[in-house]
Amino acid sequence: MAEVTIVYWRDIPAQVIVGKGRRAAKIQLPERFEQAIDRCAMKIGAKDADAYLAEWRKVVVADLEGEPD
């Protein structure tokens, strides 16, 4: 089975990961998501690395049959 995991900064998705470990397929979302994260981080004042990194989280959203392609 392959897990589908979404990586978020606060509530903004940044990446989708299918699978686990070294065999996982990682897909970065379009640049507009990265820009939204940057704008939001500046707006809330997450200027130092610790404040910025503290907002990242991973959520497993599904388990799929088969292997990631």
N, C-alpha and C positions, 0 to 999 in steps of 0.2 A: 504494500500500500504506500501511496505517496501523500504526504501531508501538504496542504496548501496553507502557507503562512503569509500574512500581510504585515509589513513593517510600517509603523506609523510614527510620525512626530506629532505629538498631541493627538488630534483627530484627523490629520492630513496623511493619506497614504503616500508612501515613497517607493516601495518595492514589493514585488510578489516573489515568494520563494516556493518552488514545488520540489518536494523531496527533502532529504536530510543529509547533513554532512557534506562530504566532497562531491557526492553525486547529485547534489541539488542543482536545479536550474533556477537562476536568479534573473529576474526581469525588472529593470529600473523603469519606473513610470516616466512619462514625458517631462521635459524640462519645466513646464508650467507648475508642476507639483513642487519641484525643488525651489522655484521662485516663490511660491506661496509659503513654503516653510520658512524661507529666509525673511520674507516680509513680516510674517507673524512673529518670528523670533526677535526681530528688531522692535516690533511694536510692544511686545511684553517685556522687553528689556533683558532678554536672555543673552547677554553680551559675552559672558565668560563661558568657558568650555563646560564646566560642571553643570551650570544651569541649562545649557543647551542639550547636553547629553542625557540629563535626567528625564527629559521629555520623550525619549525614544522608547518604543515598546513593540513587541511582536504578538500577533494574535493568530492562532491556528483556527482557520475557518472551515476546513473540510479535510476529509481523508478520501483519496481517490484510488481506484484500482489501477494497477499497472505501475510503470516506471515513468519518470519525467523524460520528455524528449527534447 
